[in-house]
Amino acid sequence: MGREGVPAWVIGALKWVAMIAVLALVVVYSAPRLVTAVTDAVSIETGGDDEPAPQGPEDEPEPIPGQSTIVGDVAVRSGAAYGVGAGAVELGTNGADELYLAFEPIPIDPPTCLTEVILRVRLVESDPTRLFAQPANLSDVGGYTEGDPLPFDSLIAGAGRVTAITNGSPGFLAWNITNQYALAASAAGDGESVAVAILPDEIEDPEAEVNSVLAGAGAPENQHARLDWAATPNCPGAAAAATPSELPTTPEGADPTATPSPSPPETTDAQG
């Protein structure tokens, strides 16, 4: 018998009932909070249910390609026209100081919509060297005759230049001039051609001779310089302007080193 005559088994049963009731209250109170905590933890781990899944490369729209052809060129020596519309232009120690190439403007506005602009110029023969591409501000490139002076500010100073390296093998040299083209296009008037200059490497040895022969505007059409470009599909006029490339990007016999330089752009002074 327990206290006050209550049987012991009754007291034990009441204790068990009380413990079960307390545990039930704990479960009822804690279970929703435990579920919420677990859900929050899973949401944090996965980045949340409302956050869109990141897009993969396959979800990005493909750039629209196009091509712009050369409309004229002029070689310059000592500030004057040295050759206009020639089939081949010698650039370097024994030839021109610069070669200006004019292209049909890429019909994309603004030019910053362009994702890539690659300048390709046919190298006929060369000593191993570097050649630079730089934006220019020169209108009516094809209108010069032998000996005509060129404006002193034909090169866009401080705009940077890019490098192509050749081991001398013939083929198409290539420069990535995406930024340089945008500057040259901004300098050109509405509907005017866009000019880019090719410059030889600076030779420190006064007795050294380094020359490169490039195909000019008078060369066969399959050797003409060109711009291969790409633009995002939402650029104004991109779809209408796109044209399939009719020329191979790496013609037979091309120099394997004739690729856009990955090095940072170099700067040069304006033509004096």
Phi and psi restraints in degrees (value plus and minus 20) as a CYANA .aco file:
   2 GLY   PHI    -110.6   -70.6
   2 GLY   PSI    -187.1  -147.1
   3 ARG   PHI     -86.8   -46.8
   3 ARG   PSI     126.1   166.1
   4 GLU   PHI      37.7    77.7
   4 GLU   PSI       8.2    48.2
   5 GLY   PHI      59.5    99.5
   5 GLY   PSI     -10.3    29.7
   6 VAL   PHI    -104.2   -64.2
   6 VAL   PSI     110.0   150.0
   7 PRO   PHI     -80.3   -40.3
   7 PRO   PSI     127.7   167.7
   8 ALA   PHI     -84.2   -44.2
   8 ALA   PSI     -55.8   -15.8
   9 TRP   PHI     -87.7   -47.7
   9 TRP   PSI     -48.2    -8.2
  10 VAL   PHI     -88.7   -48.7
  10 VAL   PSI     -63.9   -23.9
  11 ILE   PHI     -80.3   -40.3
  11 ILE   PSI     -63.3   -23.3
  12 GLY   PHI     -82.3   -42.3
  12 GLY   PSI     -60.7   -20.7
  13 ALA   PHI     -84.8   -44.8
  13 ALA   PSI     -60.7   -20.7
  14 LEU   PHI     -83.2   -43.2
  14 LEU   PSI     -57.1   -17.1
  15 LYS   PHI     -83.2   -43.2
  15 LYS   PSI     -63.3   -23.3
  16 TRP   PHI     -83.8   -43.8
  16 TRP   PSI     -61.2   -21.2
  17 VAL   PHI     -82.1   -42.1
  17 VAL   PSI     -61.6   -21.6
  18 ALA   PHI     -84.3   -44.3
  18 ALA   PSI     -62.4   -22.4
  19 MET   PHI     -83.7   -43.7
  19 MET   PSI     -63.0   -23.0
  20 ILE   PHI     -82.5   -42.5
  20 ILE   PSI     -60.9   -20.9
  21 ALA   PHI     -83.3   -43.3
  21 ALA   PSI     -62.0   -22.0
  22 VAL   PHI     -84.0   -44.0
  22 VAL   PSI     -64.5   -24.5
  23 LEU   PHI     -82.4   -42.4
  23 LEU   PSI     -58.7   -18.7
  24 ALA   PHI     -82.6   -42.6
  24 ALA   PSI     -61.9   -21.9
  25 LEU   PHI     -83.3   -43.3
  25 LEU   PSI     -59.9   -19.9
  26 VAL   PHI     -82.6   -42.6
  26 VAL   PSI     -64.6   -24.6
  27 VAL   PHI     -83.3   -43.3
  27 VAL   PSI     -65.0   -25.0
  28 VAL   PHI     -80.8   -40.8
  28 VAL   PSI     -58.1   -18.1
  29 TYR   PHI     -97.4   -57.4
  29 TYR   PSI     -58.3   -18.3
  30 SER   PHI    -109.5   -69.5
  30 SER   PSI     -50.7   -10.7
  31 ALA   PHI     -76.9   -36.9
  31 ALA   PSI     -69.4   -29.4
  32 PRO   PHI     -79.2   -39.2
  32 PRO   PSI     -59.2   -19.2
  33 ARG   PHI     -87.6   -47.6
  33 ARG   PSI     -56.5   -16.5
  34 LEU   PHI     -85.4   -45.4
  34 LEU   PSI     -62.7   -22.7
  35 VAL   PHI     -82.1   -42.1
  35 VAL   PSI     -61.8   -21.8
  36 THR   PHI     -83.1   -43.1
  36 THR   PSI     -62.7   -22.7
  37 ALA   PHI     -83.5   -43.5
  37 ALA   PSI     -62.7   -22.7
  38 VAL   PHI     -85.3   -45.3
  38 VAL   PSI     -61.2   -21.2
  39 THR   PHI     -82.7   -42.7
  39 THR   PSI     -62.9   -22.9
  40 ASP   PHI     -82.3   -42.3
  40 ASP   PSI     -60.4   -20.4
  41 ALA   PHI     -83.9   -43.9
  41 ALA   PSI     -62.6   -22.6
  42 VAL   PHI     -86.2   -46.2
  42 VAL   PSI     -59.7   -19.7
  43 SER   PHI     -83.4   -43.4
  43 SER   PSI     -62.0   -22.0
  44 ILE   PHI     -84.0   -44.0
  44 ILE   PSI     -60.7   -20.7
  45 GLU   PHI     -86.0   -46.0
  45 GLU   PSI     -55.6   -15.6
  46 THR   PHI    -116.6   -76.6
  46 THR   PSI     -20.8    19.2
  47 GLY   PHI      69.6   109.6
  47 GLY   PSI     -11.3    28.7
  48 GLY   PHI      72.3   112.3
  48 GLY   PSI     130.0   170.0
  49 ASP   PHI     -95.4   -55.4
  49 ASP   PSI     -49.1    -9.1
  50 ASP   PHI    -107.4   -67.4
  50 ASP   PSI     -30.9     9.1
  51 GLU   PHI    -100.1   -60.1
  51 GLU   PSI     105.6   145.6
  52 PRO   PHI     -87.3   -47.3
  52 PRO   PSI     128.0   168.0
  53 ALA   PHI     -86.4   -46.4
  53 ALA   PSI     119.7   159.7
  54 PRO   PHI     -82.5   -42.5
  54 PRO   PSI     123.1   163.1
  55 GLN   PHI     -99.7   -59.7
  55 GLN   PSI     118.7   158.7
  56 GLY   PHI    -108.9   -68.9
  56 GLY   PSI     152.4   192.4
  57 PRO   PHI     -77.4   -37.4
  57 PRO   PSI     -49.1    -9.1
  58 GLU   PHI     -92.0   -52.0
  58 GLU   PSI     -35.9     4.1
  59 ASP   PHI    -108.5   -68.5
  59 ASP   PSI     -32.7     7.3
  60 GLU   PHI    -101.2   -61.2
  60 GLU   PSI     117.3   157.3
  61 PRO   PHI     -87.1   -47.1
  61 PRO   PSI     122.8   162.8
  62 GLU   PHI     -93.9   -53.9
  62 GLU   PSI     117.2   157.2
  63 PRO   PHI     -82.3   -42.3
  63 PRO   PSI     128.4   168.4
  64 ILE   PHI    -110.5   -70.5
  64 ILE   PSI     106.0   146.0
  65 PRO   PHI    -109.0   -69.0
  65 PRO   PSI     139.2   179.2
  66 GLY   PHI    -179.7  -139.7
  66 GLY   PSI     156.8   196.8
  67 GLN   PHI    -166.5  -126.5
  67 GLN   PSI     118.3   158.3
  68 SER   PHI    -140.5  -100.5
  68 SER   PSI     113.0   153.0
  69 THR   PHI    -121.1   -81.1
  69 THR   PSI     139.3   179.3
  70 ILE   PHI     -92.7   -52.7
  70 ILE   PSI     123.6   163.6
  71 VAL   PHI    -139.3   -99.3
  71 VAL   PSI     -26.1    13.9
  72 GLY   PHI     151.9   191.9
  72 GLY   PSI     141.8   181.8
  73 ASP   PHI    -170.9  -130.9
  73 ASP   PSI     142.1   182.1
  74 VAL   PHI    -170.8  -130.8
  74 VAL   PSI     108.5   148.5
  75 ALA   PHI    -109.2   -69.2
  75 ALA   PSI     128.5   168.5
  76 VAL   PHI    -149.8  -109.8
  76 VAL   PSI     114.0   154.0
  77 ARG   PHI    -156.6  -116.6
  77 ARG   PSI     106.5   146.5
  78 SER   PHI      34.2    74.2
  78 SER   PSI      17.9    57.9
  79 GLY   PHI      63.1   103.1
  79 GLY   PSI     -16.8    23.2
  80 ALA   PHI    -148.0  -108.0
  80 ALA   PSI     136.9   176.9
  81 ALA   PHI     -80.9   -40.9
  81 ALA   PSI     108.1   148.1
  82 TYR   PHI    -132.7   -92.7
  82 TYR   PSI     -36.0     4.0
  83 GLY   PHI    -195.0  -155.0
  83 GLY   PSI     112.9   152.9
  84 VAL   PHI    -147.1  -107.1
  84 VAL   PSI     103.6   143.6
  85 GLY   PHI      45.1    85.1
  85 GLY   PSI       7.9    47.9
  86 ALA   PHI     -95.4   -55.4
  86 ALA   PSI     139.3   179.3
  87 GLY   PHI     -94.0   -54.0
  87 GLY   PSI     -49.9    -9.9
  88 ALA   PHI    -164.0  -124.0
  88 ALA   PSI     120.8   160.8
  89 VAL   PHI    -143.6  -103.6
  89 VAL   PSI     105.2   145.2
  90 GLU   PHI    -109.8   -69.8
  90 GLU   PSI     110.5   150.5
  91 LEU   PHI    -145.3  -105.3
  91 LEU   PSI     108.6   148.6
  92 GLY   PHI     114.7   154.7
  92 GLY   PSI    -167.7  -127.7
  93 THR   PHI     -77.5   -37.5
  93 THR   PSI     -66.0   -26.0
  94 ASN   PHI    -119.8   -79.8
  94 ASN   PSI     -14.8    25.2
  95 GLY   PHI    -149.4  -109.4
  95 GLY   PSI    -159.1  -119.1
  96 ALA   PHI     -98.6   -58.6
  96 ALA   PSI     136.0   176.0
  97 ASP   PHI    -104.2   -64.2
  97 ASP   PSI     -51.1   -11.1
  98 GLU   PHI    -169.0  -129.0
  98 GLU   PSI     135.5   175.5
  99 LEU   PHI    -148.4  -108.4
  99 LEU   PSI      97.6   137.6
 100 TYR   PHI    -116.7   -76.7
 100 TYR   PSI     109.9   149.9
 101 LEU   PHI    -135.5   -95.5
 101 LEU   PSI     113.5   153.5
 102 ALA   PHI    -132.7   -92.7
 102 ALA   PSI     115.5   155.5
 103 PHE   PHI    -145.1  -105.1
 103 PHE   PSI     131.9   171.9
 104 GLU   PHI     -76.5   -36.5
 104 GLU   PSI     115.3   155.3
 105 PRO   PHI     -83.4   -43.4
 105 PRO   PSI     116.9   156.9
 106 ILE   PHI     -88.6   -48.6
 106 ILE   PSI     103.7   143.7
 107 PRO   PHI     -97.0   -57.0
 107 PRO   PSI      32.4    72.4
 108 ILE   PHI    -142.5  -102.5
 108 ILE   PSI     105.4   145.4
 109 ASP   PHI    -152.1  -112.1
 109 ASP   PSI     101.1   141.1
 110 PRO   PHI    -102.1   -62.1
 110 PRO   PSI     141.6   181.6
 111 PRO   PHI     -81.9   -41.9
 111 PRO   PSI     -41.0    -1.0
 112 THR   PHI     -87.3   -47.3
 112 THR   PSI     -31.6     8.4
 113 CYS   PHI     -90.1   -50.1
 113 CYS   PSI     -38.1     1.9
 114 LEU   PHI     -92.2   -52.2
 114 LEU   PSI     111.6   151.6
 115 THR   PHI    -110.7   -70.7
 115 THR   PSI     -40.9    -0.9
 116 GLU   PHI    -183.2  -143.2
 116 GLU   PSI     117.5   157.5
 117 VAL   PHI    -153.5  -113.5
 117 VAL   PSI      97.0   137.0
 118 ILE   PHI    -131.6   -91.6
 118 ILE   PSI      99.9   139.9
 119 LEU   PHI    -106.7   -66.7
 119 LEU   PSI     108.4   148.4
 120 ARG   PHI    -143.8  -103.8
 120 ARG   PSI     104.9   144.9
 121 VAL   PHI    -149.3  -109.3
 121 VAL   PSI     113.5   153.5
 122 ARG   PHI     -95.0   -55.0
 122 ARG   PSI     103.0   143.0
 123 LEU   PHI    -113.4   -73.4
 123 LEU   PSI      97.6   137.6
 124 VAL   PHI     -99.6   -59.6
 124 VAL   PSI     -71.0   -31.0
 125 GLU   PHI    -180.0  -140.0
 125 GLU   PSI     138.5   178.5
 126 SER   PHI    -188.2  -148.2
 126 SER   PSI     135.8   175.8
 127 ASP   PHI     -97.7   -57.7
 127 ASP   PSI     135.5   175.5
 128 PRO   PHI     -78.9   -38.9
 128 PRO   PSI     105.8   145.8
 129 THR   PHI    -187.6  -147.6
 129 THR   PSI    -196.5  -156.5
 130 ARG   PHI    -135.5   -95.5
 130 ARG   PSI     125.9   165.9
 131 LEU   PHI    -148.3  -108.3
 131 LEU   PSI     121.6   161.6
 132 PHE   PHI    -132.0   -92.0
 132 PHE   PSI     127.0   167.0
 133 ALA   PHI    -136.3   -96.3
 133 ALA   PSI     113.4   153.4
 134 GLN   PHI    -161.1  -121.1
 134 GLN   PSI     122.1   162.1
 135 PRO   PHI     -86.4   -46.4
 135 PRO   PSI     128.7   168.7
 136 ALA   PHI    -151.6  -111.6
 136 ALA   PSI     140.3   180.3
 137 ASN   PHI    -144.1  -104.1
 137 ASN   PSI      63.4   103.4
 138 LEU   PHI    -163.0  -123.0
 138 LEU   PSI      93.5   133.5
 139 SER   PHI    -112.6   -72.6
 139 SER   PSI     139.1   179.1
 140 ASP   PHI      31.9    71.9
 140 ASP   PSI      32.4    72.4
 141 VAL   PHI     -78.1   -38.1
 141 VAL   PSI     -58.6   -18.6
 142 GLY   PHI     -99.1   -59.1
 142 GLY   PSI     -20.8    19.2
 143 GLY   PHI    -112.5   -72.5
 143 GLY   PSI     -17.6    22.4
 144 TYR   PHI    -106.9   -66.9
 144 TYR   PSI     129.0   169.0
 145 THR   PHI    -137.9   -97.9
 145 THR   PSI     145.6   185.6
 146 GLU   PHI     -73.0   -33.0
 146 GLU   PSI     106.9   146.9
 147 GLY   PHI      71.3   111.3
 147 GLY   PSI     -29.7    10.3
 148 ASP   PHI     -84.1   -44.1
 148 ASP   PSI     113.7   153.7
 149 PRO   PHI     -93.3   -53.3
 149 PRO   PSI     127.5   167.5
 150 LEU   PHI    -124.7   -84.7
 150 LEU   PSI     133.8   173.8
 151 PRO   PHI     -77.3   -37.3
 151 PRO   PSI     123.9   163.9
 152 PHE   PHI     -87.7   -47.7
 152 PHE   PSI     -42.2    -2.2
 153 ASP   PHI    -125.6   -85.6
 153 ASP   PSI      14.8    54.8
 154 SER   PHI     -84.8   -44.8
 154 SER   PSI     -53.2   -13.2
 155 LEU   PHI    -105.7   -65.7
 155 LEU   PSI     120.5   160.5
 156 ILE   PHI    -101.9   -61.9
 156 ILE   PSI      84.7   124.7
 157 ALA   PHI     -88.8   -48.8
 157 ALA   PSI     122.7   162.7
 158 GLY   PHI      54.3    94.3
 158 GLY   PSI     -14.3    25.7
 159 ALA   PHI    -104.6   -64.6
 159 ALA   PSI     -31.5     8.5
 160 GLY   PHI      68.3   108.3
 160 GLY   PSI     136.0   176.0
 161 ARG   PHI    -159.9  -119.9
 161 ARG   PSI     138.5   178.5
 162 VAL   PHI    -139.9   -99.9
 162 VAL   PSI     139.6   179.6
 163 THR   PHI    -135.6   -95.6
 163 THR   PSI     120.4   160.4
 164 ALA   PHI    -143.0  -103.0
 164 ALA   PSI     117.2   157.2
 165 ILE   PHI    -132.0   -92.0
 165 ILE   PSI     113.8   153.8
 166 THR   PHI    -147.6  -107.6
 166 THR   PSI     124.1   164.1
 167 ASN   PHI    -113.8   -73.8
 167 ASN   PSI     -13.6    26.4
 168 GLY   PHI      84.8   124.8
 168 GLY   PSI     -31.6     8.4
 169 SER   PHI     -92.0   -52.0
 169 SER   PSI     122.5   162.5
 170 PRO   PHI     -89.6   -49.6
 170 PRO   PSI     133.4   173.4
 171 GLY   PHI     132.4   172.4
 171 GLY   PSI    -195.5  -155.5
 172 PHE   PHI    -109.9   -69.9
 172 PHE   PSI      98.9   138.9
 173 LEU   PHI     -97.8   -57.8
 173 LEU   PSI     131.0   171.0
 174 ALA   PHI    -155.0  -115.0
 174 ALA   PSI     117.4   157.4
 175 TRP   PHI    -149.1  -109.1
 175 TRP   PSI     115.1   155.1
 176 ASN   PHI    -106.4   -66.4
 176 ASN   PSI      82.6   122.6
 177 ILE   PHI    -132.5   -92.5
 177 ILE   PSI      14.2    54.2
 178 THR   PHI     -74.0   -34.0
 178 THR   PSI     -72.5   -32.5
 179 ASN   PHI     -90.2   -50.2
 179 ASN   PSI     -59.8   -19.8
 180 GLN   PHI     -85.3   -45.3
 180 GLN   PSI     -58.1   -18.1
 181 TYR   PHI     -83.3   -43.3
 181 TYR   PSI     -62.6   -22.6
 182 ALA   PHI     -78.8   -38.8
 182 ALA   PSI     -59.0   -19.0
 183 LEU   PHI     -88.4   -48.4
 183 LEU   PSI     -64.7   -24.7
 184 ALA   PHI     -84.5   -44.5
 184 ALA   PSI     -59.2   -19.2
 185 ALA   PHI     -85.9   -45.9
 185 ALA   PSI     -55.9   -15.9
 186 SER   PHI     -88.1   -48.1
 186 SER   PSI     -51.9   -11.9
 187 ALA   PHI     -97.3   -57.3
 187 ALA   PSI     -46.4    -6.4
 188 ALA   PHI     -96.1   -56.1
 188 ALA   PSI     131.5   171.5
 189 GLY   PHI     -96.6   -56.6
 189 GLY   PSI     149.6   189.6
 190 ASP   PHI     -78.7   -38.7
 190 ASP   PSI     105.5   145.5
 191 GLY   PHI      58.2    98.2
 191 GLY   PSI     -25.1    14.9
 192 GLU   PHI    -100.7   -60.7
 192 GLU   PSI     136.3   176.3
 193 SER   PHI     -86.5   -46.5
 193 SER   PSI     137.5   177.5
 194 VAL   PHI    -127.2   -87.2
 194 VAL   PSI     109.2   149.2
 195 ALA   PHI    -125.9   -85.9
 195 ALA   PSI     121.1   161.1
 196 VAL   PHI    -153.0  -113.0
 196 VAL   PSI     120.1   160.1
 197 ALA   PHI    -127.6   -87.6
 197 ALA   PSI     122.2   162.2
 198 ILE   PHI    -128.3   -88.3
 198 ILE   PSI     108.9   148.9
 199 LEU   PHI    -144.1  -104.1
 199 LEU   PSI     124.5   164.5
 200 PRO   PHI     -98.9   -58.9
 200 PRO   PSI     147.7   187.7
 201 ASP   PHI     -89.7   -49.7
 201 ASP   PSI     131.9   171.9
 202 GLU   PHI    -105.0   -65.0
 202 GLU   PSI     102.5   142.5
 203 ILE   PHI    -119.5   -79.5
 203 ILE   PSI     101.5   141.5
 204 GLU   PHI     -97.9   -57.9
 204 GLU   PSI     -51.4   -11.4
 205 ASP   PHI     -98.4   -58.4
 205 ASP   PSI      95.5   135.5
 206 PRO   PHI     -85.5   -45.5
 206 PRO   PSI     -39.5     0.5
 207 GLU   PHI    -113.4   -73.4
 207 GLU   PSI     -27.5    12.5
 208 ALA   PHI     -97.9   -57.9
 208 ALA   PSI     125.4   165.4
 209 GLU   PHI    -143.7  -103.7
 209 GLU   PSI      99.4   139.4
 210 VAL   PHI    -150.4  -110.4
 210 VAL   PSI     100.6   140.6
 211 ASN   PHI    -154.2  -114.2
 211 ASN   PSI     130.2   170.2
 212 SER   PHI    -154.9  -114.9
 212 SER   PSI     117.5   157.5
 213 VAL   PHI    -129.0   -89.0
 213 VAL   PSI     102.6   142.6
 214 LEU   PHI    -135.1   -95.1
 214 LEU   PSI     127.1   167.1
 215 ALA   PHI     -89.5   -49.5
 215 ALA   PSI     111.9   151.9
 216 GLY   PHI    -120.0   -80.0
 216 GLY   PSI    -192.3  -152.3
 217 ALA   PHI     -87.0   -47.0
 217 ALA   PSI     -40.0     0.0
 218 GLY   PHI    -106.6   -66.6
 218 GLY   PSI     -18.8    21.2
 219 ALA   PHI     -96.3   -56.3
 219 ALA   PSI     145.9   185.9
 220 PRO   PHI     -74.1   -34.1
 220 PRO   PSI     131.3   171.3
 221 GLU   PHI     -78.5   -38.5
 221 GLU   PSI     -54.5   -14.5
 222 ASN   PHI     -93.6   -53.6
 222 ASN   PSI     -23.2    16.8
 223 GLN   PHI    -129.2   -89.2
 223 GLN   PSI     -17.0    23.0
 224 HIS   PHI     -86.9   -46.9
 224 HIS   PSI     125.7   165.7
 225 ALA   PHI     -85.7   -45.7
 225 ALA   PSI     132.1   172.1
 226 ARG   PHI    -174.8  -134.8
 226 ARG   PSI     146.1   186.1
 227 LEU   PHI    -133.8   -93.8
 227 LEU   PSI     100.1   140.1
 228 ASP   PHI    -117.9   -77.9
 228 ASP   PSI     101.7   141.7
 229 TRP   PHI    -148.0  -108.0
 229 TRP   PSI     144.1   184.1
 230 ALA   PHI    -161.9  -121.9
 230 ALA   PSI     124.7   164.7
 231 ALA   PHI    -157.8  -117.8
 231 ALA   PSI     134.6   174.6
 232 THR   PHI     -87.9   -47.9
 232 THR   PSI     124.9   164.9
 233 PRO   PHI     -79.6   -39.6
 233 PRO   PSI     -45.7    -5.7
 234 ASN   PHI    -107.5   -67.5
 234 ASN   PSI     -14.1    25.9
 235 CYS   PHI     -87.6   -47.6
 235 CYS   PSI     118.5   158.5
 236 PRO   PHI     -78.1   -38.1
 236 PRO   PSI     104.7   144.7
 237 GLY   PHI      60.2   100.2
 237 GLY   PSI     -17.5    22.5
 238 ALA   PHI     -82.9   -42.9
 238 ALA   PSI     -66.2   -26.2
 239 ALA   PHI     -84.1   -44.1
 239 ALA   PSI     -60.1   -20.1
 240 ALA   PHI     -91.8   -51.8
 240 ALA   PSI     -50.5   -10.5
 241 ALA   PHI    -104.7   -64.7
 241 ALA   PSI     -36.1     3.9
 242 ALA   PHI     -84.7   -44.7
 242 ALA   PSI     117.6   157.6
 243 THR   PHI    -157.8  -117.8
 243 THR   PSI     119.4   159.4
 244 PRO   PHI     -87.7   -47.7
 244 PRO   PSI     123.4   163.4
 245 SER   PHI     -92.4   -52.4
 245 SER   PSI     104.0   144.0
 246 GLU   PHI    -112.4   -72.4
 246 GLU   PSI     -31.5     8.5
 247 LEU   PHI    -131.4   -91.4
 247 LEU   PSI     121.9   161.9
 248 PRO   PHI     -86.5   -46.5
 248 PRO   PSI     126.0   166.0
 249 THR   PHI     -95.7   -55.7
 249 THR   PSI     -43.1    -3.1
 250 THR   PHI    -151.0  -111.0
 250 THR   PSI      62.6   102.6
 251 PRO   PHI     -80.9   -40.9
 251 PRO   PSI     139.9   179.9
 252 GLU   PHI     -79.6   -39.6
 252 GLU   PSI     113.0   153.0
 253 GLY   PHI      66.2   106.2
 253 GLY   PSI     -15.0    25.0
 254 ALA   PHI     -87.9   -47.9
 254 ALA   PSI     129.1   169.1
 255 ASP   PHI     -91.6   -51.6
 255 ASP   PSI     102.2   142.2
 256 PRO   PHI     -85.3   -45.3
 256 PRO   PSI     -37.8     2.2
 257 THR   PHI    -111.4   -71.4
 257 THR   PSI     -22.2    17.8
 258 ALA   PHI    -105.2   -65.2
 258 ALA   PSI      50.4    90.4
 259 THR   PHI    -148.5  -108.5
 259 THR   PSI     140.0   180.0
 260 PRO   PHI     -76.0   -36.0
 260 PRO   PSI     116.7   156.7
 261 SER   PHI     -93.6   -53.6
 261 SER   PSI     112.5   152.5
 262 PRO   PHI    -100.7   -60.7
 262 PRO   PSI     -26.5    13.5
 263 SER   PHI     -93.0   -53.0
 263 SER   PSI     138.4   178.4
 264 PRO   PHI     -81.2   -41.2
 264 PRO   PSI     130.1   170.1
 265 PRO   PHI     -79.8   -39.8
 265 PRO   PSI     125.4   165.4
 266 GLU   PHI    -124.0   -84.0
 266 GLU   PSI     136.2   176.2
 267 THR   PHI    -130.5   -90.5
 267 THR   PSI     137.2   177.2
 268 THR   PHI    -165.2  -125.2
 268 THR   PSI     137.8   177.8
 269 ASP   PHI     -95.0   -55.0
 269 ASP   PSI     139.4   179.4
 270 ALA   PHI     -89.9   -49.9
 270 ALA   PSI     138.1   178.1
 271 GLN   PHI     -81.6   -41.6
 271 GLN   PSI     114.2   154.2
